[in-house]
Amino acid sequence: MSAPVTEAHRKLVAAIIRDLSIDDGAQLIADSEAKAVEQANAQVESLLWAAKNAIPASEHPAEPTVQNWAWQIRNLGEDRRLVYADRDKLRAEVEHLRESEKAFCEDRNTQRTRAERAEAELATERARLDYLSTRGFEHRHHETGDHLGYEWTISSYSEPEDVTLRDAIDAEMREEAK
């Protein structure tokens, strides 16, 4: 490790050399190195403790050396990245399925609305037919070539020509409902 050296460091070294004997200076260096090694070992022990607690006992390395633990952690990191990638794919698939389900539900609601509207229109037409059959209208069936036709007639019907038969029936049905 190369930490930056300042002018203060240089002055301190000059003062130490001037005031210390060679043995005293060597001892300071040895003590400093021992302290750095002790700190590094404490960091390694802390990391090993964290690894031992994070990794299931069944996956601990057979020989618990620092290198084997490092290898085990590296492999678990690769496994974790693969699991995260699979998780992300599954999340995307779930989102796609949610969107598909939403579109399907919207389509079903549209179909239901159409069906309800068609049923209402059919009920209206049935009511008109019932009204016609109870009011003396005649239903005639006739054939013209390849075509079948139906027509309703009544002899006493007299409405203006711009009013359709359906409009007249609806108006009379509303009047009777009052």
C-alpha positions in Angstrom: 0.0 0.0 0.0 1.4 3.4 -0.9 -0.1 6.2 1.2 0.9 9.8 0.2 4.0 11.1 1.9 3.9 14.7 3.2 6.6 17.1 4.4 5.5 16.4 8.0 6.3 12.7 7.5 9.8 13.6 6.2 10.4 15.8 9.2 9.2 13.1 11.6 11.6 10.5 10.0 14.5 13.0 10.3 13.7 13.6 14.0 13.3 9.9 14.7 16.7 9.1 13.0 18.4 11.9 14.9 16.9 10.9 18.3 16.8 7.1 18.1 19.3 4.4 17.9 19.1 1.9 15.1 17.6 -0.7 17.4 14.9 1.7 18.6 14.1 2.6 15.0 13.9 -1.0 14.0 11.6 -1.8 16.9 9.3 1.1 15.9 9.1 -0.3 12.3 8.5 -3.9 13.6 5.8 -2.7 15.9 4.1 -0.8 13.1 4.2 -3.8 10.8 2.9 -6.0 13.6 0.0 -3.6 14.2 -0.8 -3.5 10.4 -0.7 -7.4 10.3 -2.9 -7.6 13.4 -5.5 -5.2 11.8 -5.5 -7.2 8.5 -5.9 -10.5 10.4 -8.8 -9.0 12.4 -10.5 -8.0 9.1 -9.9 -11.5 7.7 -11.4 -13.1 10.8 -14.4 -10.7 10.6 -15.0 -11.7 7.0 -14.6 -15.4 7.8 -17.1 -15.1 10.7 -19.6 -13.4 8.4 -19.1 -16.1 5.7 -19.5 -18.9 8.2 -22.8 -17.4 9.5 -24.0 -16.6 6.0 -23.2 -20.0 4.4 -25.1 -23.1 5.5 -22.9 -25.5 7.4 -23.4 -28.2 4.8 -21.6 -25.9 2.3 -18.6 -25.0 4.4 -15.3 -25.9 2.8 -13.8 -29.2 3.9 -10.5 -27.4 4.8 -11.4 -24.1 6.4 -8.5 -22.1 5.0 -8.8 -18.5 4.0 -8.3 -19.5 0.3 -11.1 -22.2 0.5 -13.5 -19.7 2.2 -12.7 -17.1 -0.5 -13.3 -19.7 -3.2 -16.6 -20.7 -1.5 -17.7 -17.1 -1.3 -16.8 -16.5 -4.9 -18.9 -19.5 -6.0 -21.8 -18.5 -3.9 -21.6 -15.0 -5.4 -21.8 -16.5 -8.9 -24.7 -18.7 -7.8 -26.5 -15.7 -6.3 -26.0 -13.7 -9.6 -27.6 -16.6 -11.5 -30.5 -16.8 -9.0 -31.0 -13.0 -9.3 -31.0 -13.3 -13.1 -33.6 -16.1 -12.9 -35.6 -14.0 -10.4 -35.6 -11.0 -12.8 -36.8 -13.3 -15.7 -39.6 -14.6 -13.5 -40.6 -11.1 -12.4 -40.8 -10.1 -16.1 -42.9 -13.2 -16.9 -45.2 -12.4 -14.0 -45.6 -8.9 -15.2 -46.3 -10.1 -18.7 -48.9 -12.5 -17.4 -50.6 -9.7 -15.3 -50.8 -7.6 -18.4 -52.2 -10.5 -20.4 -54.8 -11.2 -17.6 -55.7 -7.5 -17.5 -56.3 -7.4 -21.3 -58.3 -10.7 -21.1 -60.5 -9.3 -18.3 -61.0 -6.1 -20.3 -62.0 -8.1 -23.4 -64.3 -10.3 -21.3 -66.0 -7.1 -19.8 -66.4 -5.7 -23.4 -68.0 -9.0 -24.5 -70.2 -9.1 -21.5 -71.3 -5.5 -22.2 -72.1 -6.4 -25.8 -74.0 -9.5 -24.7 -76.1 -7.4 -22.2 -76.8 -4.8 -24.9 -77.8 -7.5 -27.4 -80.1 -9.1 -24.8 -81.7 -5.8 -24.1 -82.3 -5.2 -27.8 -83.7 -8.7 -28.2 -86.0 -8.1 -25.2 -87.2 -4.9 -26.8 -87.9 -6.7 -30.1 -89.7 -9.5 -28.3 -91.8 -6.9 -26.5 -92.7 -5.3 -29.8 -93.7 -8.7 -31.2 -95.8 -9.4 -28.2 -97.4 -6.1 -28.5 -98.1 -6.6 -32.2 -99.6 -10.1 -31.6 -101.9 -8.8 -28.8 -103.1 -5.8 -30.8 -104.5 -7.5 -33.8 -101.6 -7.1 -36.1 -101.3 -9.9 -38.6 -98.1 -11.7 -39.3 -97.9 -13.0 -42.8 -95.3 -15.2 -44.3 -94.6 -15.0 -48.0 -92.1 -16.5 -50.4 -90.6 -14.7 -53.3 -88.1 -16.9 -55.3 -85.2 -17.9 -53.0 -86.2 -15.3 -50.5 -88.5 -15.8 -47.4 -90.3 -12.7 -46.1 -92.4 -11.6 -43.2 -94.7 -8.6 -42.9 -97.0 -7.2 -40.3 -100.2 -5.5 -41.4 -103.1 -3.9 -39.7 -106.1 -2.5 -41.4 -106.9 0.2 -38.9 -103.3 1.7 -38.7 -103.2 5.4 -39.8 -100.0 7.3 -38.9 -98.2 9.9 -40.9 -95.9 8.4 -43.6 -92.6 9.7 -42.1 -93.2 7.7 -38.9 -92.0 4.1 -39.0 -94.1 1.3 -37.8 -91.5 0.6 -35.1 -91.7 4.3 -33.9 -95.4 4.1 -33.7 -95.3 0.8 -31.7 -92.8 2.3 -29.3 -94.9 5.4 -28.8 -98.0 3.4 -28.2 -96.2 1.0 -25.7 -94.9 4.0 -23.8 -98.4 5.5 -23.7 -99.9 2.3 -22.3 -97.1 2.0 -19.7 -98.2 5.3 -18.2 
